[in-house]
Each structure stands twice: as structure tokens, then as C-alpha cells.
Amino acid sequence: MKVLIAAALFGISCGMYGCSNEANVAGRPMAAEELPVASPVAAIQTAADANADAETPAVVNPPAVIPPTAVNPPVAAPSNWVDVTTVGPNLTLQDPITRLSWSNRRPNATWQGAIDHCNALTYNGVAGWRLPTQTELMNANAHGIKIAARANWMTLANMQADFWSASSYPNWPNIAWLVYLWGGNTDYMAKGYPNAVVCVR
């Protein structure tokens, strides 16, 4: 390679039997002014060609990353809430796991008002109702109360509210737990604010 570069720069042609200086056809020494001047651009290009000829390591592409298969959230089983209505236009439904009977949604009330309303309630000819605990409300959501929604009991729109529970907040007697029945999440609030009410027995 070096011989070829020098031949290209100084007008020397090379064949099978060696190299000869084409400018020195008469066999005389070439004057200084007759020597070819190497172009800086040609020199740069020649150096680049030499570098290109060097063996370069093969580029190894990283293996394709396959995204994990999406796992669908579990689908709630069809609700098996039982209609235990005795009399009346509105239904009484029973949680098949806890065996608690649930009234329809009652008028909004403060926490104490909800306690008093459920304790005094006669619903579909049946008494003995109370305000559910925080755990009972959360369990109702987990047990498929949304699937049990009925127009003559509780609709999904009725469940989209914070319901008072009978559970007071520890060490804070003026605060009690709420449960968003449609979603099952829980929060707390001062007992003097009106919120949704449902009764169980």
C-alpha cells in the first residue's frame, strides 16, 4: 500500500516487473522543478482510503426487547346477591358472603343523623337496621355490589358517593370513616357534614 501511495504522488507507474518514472523517459535525473507536487487534498483522501481499508469490527446490534405480555385485571364474577325482599316497592338485597341485607340508598345525613335513621328504620316491613361499618362497606364493593345494581334498589349512580360508616376515626371522636361504595376506597370526614347513607341488618 505504501509503495502504491508513493507511486501515485510522484508519477511512478508500477507493473509486473517493477516501477518506472514516466517523467524520466530519457533516463536523466529529474530537476527539482520537474518533480510533481503532491496535492494536500489528495494526501488527505489517500489517508482516508488507507483508514477505510483497515479492518473495522462488525457492529453488533442489541437483541430486540420483547415487551412483557399485558396482564388483564381480574374480572369480577357475576354477582350472586340475593333478593330477600318481603314487601314493598324497593328491593332488599343480601350479600351472599356476609349474609348482610342491604337497604336502598337513604337520604343524605350527618354521621349522627345516619346512625339515628338506620336504627329507627322500618324498610319493606322489616326493622332492626343499623349503619354498616367501614369494613362492611368495603367488603360490599369487593363482593360485587356494583354488579347487583338495580333500578328499584341502588343504581350505579346511587353508589357513586361517599357513604357514612359506623366506624369512628381512632382518637378523634368528631371524625368518622367514609367509603366510596362504587370504588371501594375509604376516607374520613368530620361527623357534622352530610353524606350518603345505606343501612344493613
Secondary structure, DSSP 8 states (H G I E B T S, - for coil): -HHHHHHHHTTEEEETTEEEEGGGTTS----GGGS----HHHHHHHHHHHHHHS---------------------------EE---SSSS--EE-TTT--EEEEEEEEE-HHHHHHHHHH--BTTB---B---HHHHHHHHHTTTTTT--TTS--HHHHSSEEEEEEEETTEEEEEEEEETTT--EEEEETTS-EEEEEE-
